[in-house]
Amino acid sequence: MIDSKLYPVIFKRKSIRKFAKEPLEPWVLEDVKQQISKLEPLFKDIKTEVAVLGEKEIGGLFSINAPHYIAIYSEEKEGSLLNVGYLLQQLDLYLSKEGIGTLWLGFGKPEESLKAKGGLPYVITLAFGKANETLHRNNVSEFKRKKATEISSVTGAGLPGTEKLIEAVRLAPSSTNNQPWYLKCSRNEMYVYCKKMSRVKNTIFPMGKKLLPIDMGIALCHLKIAALHFEKDIEYKVENKSSSKEYDYVITAKIQ
């Protein structure tokens, strides 16, 4: 179950690129494994596996020297990458809340024997460990993000507090900081869109095809946490909505 107490972390979390060499204490790693067992999926029918790996078990392009890694494996089906981003961002925020640094590794690769788990292929990795730099941002002004008006439009009466939900999405991390999300808001619904890959700057093809939906899953996680914080019920549902020249429809968030 997603914890609404993660909400404050959204406003100070940052990507850590310098990790201390020493590993975390065994009891901390055990706590991480306990948190993995509590993750709430976006789609319950998609099979996933999550593994905690050591410093020698992940490499690849743009690799980071971290003492620990969390690798996620998933069944390949519609919505699986959205689900991956949604799941792993819960851990990202939890670890940051507990004083542990994290970094999404879009180009990380596990060693050969770890490229599959439980019959499921590897998807992406989250590096973690003690930060060897400032762990958190001091305030929201330190985020390099688009303005709320650039990622959303509000029509009709709107839902009270909508701007606070949009702000949580606005601060979500994304690959190469591309921020591909766009929210169309009307009354008690948000229609979530993703910028087409051909329209996104700084996206490395063909990895963008994989990373963009993961980015969207991260944003959906932030939206859910914000809704829970403000004691709102939120339900995600994929509907038959049209896309545009610039954006693809992803999912609808029904909020009450």
C-alpha positions as CSV (number, residue, x, y, z in Angstrom):
1,M,0.0,0.0,0.0
2,I,1.3,3.4,-0.9
3,D,2.2,5.6,2.1
4,S,0.9,9.2,2.0
5,K,3.7,10.1,4.4
6,L,6.0,10.1,1.3
7,Y,4.3,13.3,0.1
8,P,6.8,15.7,1.8
9,V,9.7,13.8,0.2
10,I,8.5,14.8,-3.3
11,F,9.5,18.4,-2.5
12,K,13.1,17.7,-1.5
13,R,14.1,14.4,-3.2
14,K,17.1,14.6,-5.6
15,S,19.2,12.3,-7.7
16,I,22.4,11.3,-6.0
17,R,25.5,10.7,-8.2
18,K,28.2,10.4,-5.5
19,F,27.8,7.5,-3.1
20,A,29.9,6.5,-0.1
21,K,31.7,3.2,-0.7
22,E,30.7,1.5,2.5
23,P,27.6,-0.7,2.3
24,L,24.5,-0.1,4.3
25,E,23.9,-2.0,7.6
26,P,22.3,-5.4,7.2
27,W,19.2,-4.3,9.1
28,V,18.8,-1.4,6.7
29,L,18.9,-3.8,3.7
30,E,16.4,-6.1,5.4
31,D,14.1,-3.1,5.8
32,V,14.5,-2.3,2.1
33,K,13.4,-5.9,1.3
34,Q,10.4,-5.6,3.6
35,Q,9.4,-2.4,1.7
36,I,9.7,-4.2,-1.6
37,S,7.1,-6.7,-0.4
38,K,4.7,-3.8,0.4
39,L,4.8,-2.1,-3.0
40,E,1.5,-1.3,-4.6
41,P,1.3,-2.0,-8.3
42,L,-0.5,0.2,-10.8
43,F,-1.8,-2.9,-12.6
44,K,-2.3,-6.0,-10.4
45,D,-2.3,-8.4,-13.3
46,I,1.3,-7.7,-14.4
47,K,3.9,-10.0,-12.9
48,T,7.0,-8.4,-11.5
49,E,10.1,-9.4,-9.5
50,V,12.4,-7.0,-7.6
51,A,15.9,-7.9,-6.4
52,V,18.5,-6.2,-4.3
53,L,21.9,-6.5,-5.9
54,G,25.5,-5.8,-4.9
55,E,28.0,-3.3,-6.3
56,K,29.6,-5.8,-8.6
57,E,26.3,-7.0,-10.2
58,I,25.4,-4.0,-12.2
59,G,27.4,-2.2,-14.9
60,G,26.8,-0.8,-18.3
61,L,26.8,2.6,-20.0
62,F,26.9,5.6,-17.6
63,S,27.3,3.3,-14.7
64,I,27.5,4.7,-11.2
65,N,29.6,3.3,-8.4
66,A,27.0,2.6,-5.7
67,P,27.2,-0.1,-3.0
68,H,23.7,-1.4,-3.7
69,Y,21.1,-1.6,-6.5
70,I,17.5,-2.5,-6.9
71,A,16.7,-4.3,-10.2
72,I,13.2,-4.7,-11.4
73,Y,12.0,-7.4,-13.7
74,S,8.6,-7.5,-15.4
75,E,6.3,-9.4,-17.6
76,E,6.1,-7.8,-21.1
77,K,2.5,-6.6,-21.7
78,E,0.5,-3.5,-22.2
79,G,1.2,-1.1,-19.3
80,S,4.2,-3.0,-17.9
81,L,6.6,-0.1,-18.2
82,L,4.1,2.3,-16.6
83,N,3.8,-0.2,-13.8
84,V,7.6,-0.4,-13.3
85,G,7.9,3.3,-12.9
86,Y,5.0,3.4,-10.5
87,L,6.4,0.6,-8.4
88,L,10.1,1.7,-8.2
89,Q,9.3,5.4,-7.5
90,Q,7.6,4.2,-4.3
91,L,11.0,2.8,-3.2
92,D,12.9,5.9,-4.5
93,L,10.8,8.2,-2.2
94,Y,10.9,5.8,0.7
95,L,14.7,5.5,0.6
96,S,15.1,9.3,0.4
97,K,12.7,9.6,3.4
98,E,15.0,7.2,5.3
99,G,18.1,9.3,4.5
100,I,19.4,7.0,1.8
101,G,20.5,8.4,-1.6
102,T,19.1,7.0,-4.9
103,L,19.6,7.3,-8.6
104,W,17.6,5.9,-11.5
105,L,19.9,4.0,-13.9
106,G,18.2,3.8,-17.3
107,F,21.3,2.3,-18.9
108,G,22.4,0.0,-16.2
109,K,22.8,-3.7,-17.0
110,P,23.0,-6.6,-14.6
111,E,25.5,-9.4,-15.1
112,E,24.6,-12.2,-17.4
113,S,23.2,-14.5,-14.7
114,L,20.9,-11.7,-13.5
115,K,19.3,-10.7,-16.8
116,A,16.1,-12.5,-15.9
117,K,14.4,-13.5,-12.6
118,G,11.5,-15.8,-12.2
119,G,11.2,-16.1,-16.0
120,L,10.8,-12.3,-16.3
121,P,13.2,-10.0,-18.2
122,Y,15.2,-7.2,-16.6
123,V,13.8,-3.7,-17.1
124,I,15.7,-1.0,-15.1
125,T,17.7,-0.3,-11.9
126,L,17.7,2.0,-9.0
127,A,21.1,2.6,-7.4
128,F,21.1,3.4,-3.6
129,G,23.4,3.9,-0.7
130,K,24.8,6.5,1.7
131,A,25.1,9.8,-0.2
132,N,28.5,11.4,-0.5
133,E,26.9,14.7,-1.3
134,T,24.0,16.8,0.0
135,L,21.0,14.3,0.2
136,H,18.1,16.7,-0.2
137,R,17.2,19.9,-1.9
138,N,16.7,22.9,0.4
139,N,13.5,24.2,-1.4
140,V,11.5,23.7,-4.6
141,S,13.3,26.5,-6.4
142,E,16.2,24.1,-6.8
143,F,14.2,21.9,-9.1
144,K,14.8,22.5,-12.8
145,R,11.2,21.8,-14.0
146,K,8.6,23.2,-16.4
147,K,6.0,25.6,-15.1
148,A,2.6,24.1,-14.1
149,T,1.0,25.9,-17.1
150,E,3.4,24.1,-19.4
151,I,2.3,20.6,-18.3
152,S,-1.4,21.0,-17.6
153,S,-4.6,22.7,-18.6
154,V,-7.7,23.1,-16.3
155,T,-11.2,23.3,-17.8
156,G,-14.6,23.5,-16.3
157,A,-15.1,24.0,-12.6
158,G,-12.1,21.7,-11.8
159,L,-11.5,19.8,-8.6
160,P,-10.6,21.8,-5.5
161,G,-6.8,21.4,-4.8
162,T,-6.1,20.4,-8.4
163,E,-3.1,22.7,-8.5
164,K,-1.5,20.8,-5.6
165,L,-1.8,17.5,-7.4
166,I,-0.3,19.0,-10.5
167,E,2.6,20.3,-8.5
168,A,3.5,16.8,-7.3
169,V,3.6,15.6,-10.9
170,R,5.6,18.6,-12.0
171,L,8.4,17.7,-9.5
172,A,8.7,14.1,-10.6
173,P,12.1,12.9,-11.9
174,S,12.4,11.8,-15.5
175,S,15.0,10.4,-17.9
176,T,17.3,13.3,-19.1
177,N,14.8,15.5,-17.3
178,N,12.5,15.5,-20.3
179,Q,9.3,15.9,-18.3
180,P,7.0,14.3,-21.0
181,W,3.7,14.5,-19.0
182,Y,0.7,16.7,-19.8
183,L,-2.5,16.7,-17.7
184,K,-5.9,17.8,-18.9
185,C,-8.1,18.4,-15.9
186,S,-11.9,18.6,-15.9
187,R,-14.0,18.4,-12.7
188,N,-13.0,15.2,-10.9
189,E,-10.9,13.7,-13.7
190,M,-7.4,14.1,-15.0
191,Y,-6.5,12.8,-18.5
192,V,-2.8,12.0,-18.5
193,Y,-0.8,12.3,-21.7
194,C,2.8,11.6,-22.7
195,K,4.7,13.7,-25.2
196,K,5.4,11.7,-28.4
197,M,9.0,10.5,-28.5
198,S,9.6,12.5,-31.7
199,R,8.7,15.7,-29.8
200,V,10.9,15.1,-26.8
201,K,14.3,16.7,-26.6
202,N,17.4,15.0,-25.2
203,T,15.9,11.5,-25.5
204,I,18.3,8.8,-26.7
205,F,16.7,6.5,-29.2
206,P,15.8,3.7,-28.9
207,M,16.0,3.9,-25.1
208,G,13.4,6.6,-25.1
209,K,10.8,4.1,-26.2
210,K,11.4,2.3,-22.9
211,L,12.1,5.2,-20.6
212,L,9.2,7.5,-21.5
213,P,6.5,5.2,-20.2
214,I,8.6,4.5,-17.0
215,D,8.8,8.3,-16.6
216,M,5.0,8.4,-16.8
217,G,4.7,5.7,-14.2
218,I,6.8,7.8,-11.8
219,A,4.5,10.8,-12.4
220,L,1.5,8.6,-11.7
221,C,3.0,7.5,-8.4
222,H,3.5,11.2,-7.4
223,L,-0.1,11.9,-8.3
224,K,-1.4,9.0,-6.2
225,I,0.7,10.0,-3.2
226,A,-0.5,13.6,-3.4
227,A,-4.1,12.6,-3.7
228,L,-3.8,10.4,-0.6
229,H,-2.1,13.2,1.3
230,F,-5.1,15.4,0.6
231,E,-7.4,12.6,1.6
232,K,-8.8,12.0,-1.9
233,D,-9.6,8.7,-3.5
234,I,-7.9,8.1,-6.8
235,E,-8.6,5.4,-9.4
236,Y,-6.6,4.9,-12.6
237,K,-8.4,3.6,-15.6
238,V,-7.3,3.2,-19.3
239,E,-10.0,4.6,-21.5
240,N,-10.5,5.1,-25.2
241,K,-9.3,8.6,-25.5
242,S,-7.8,10.2,-28.6
243,S,-4.2,11.4,-28.9
244,S,-2.9,14.5,-30.6
245,K,0.0,15.4,-32.9
246,E,2.1,16.1,-29.8
247,Y,0.8,13.9,-27.1
248,D,-0.3,10.2,-26.7
249,Y,-3.1,9.5,-24.2
250,V,-1.9,7.3,-21.4
251,I,-4.5,6.9,-18.6
252,T,-7.3,8.6,-16.8
253,A,-7.2,9.5,-13.1
254,K,-10.6,9.6,-11.4
255,I,-10.4,11.6,-8.2
256,Q,-13.0,12.0,-5.5
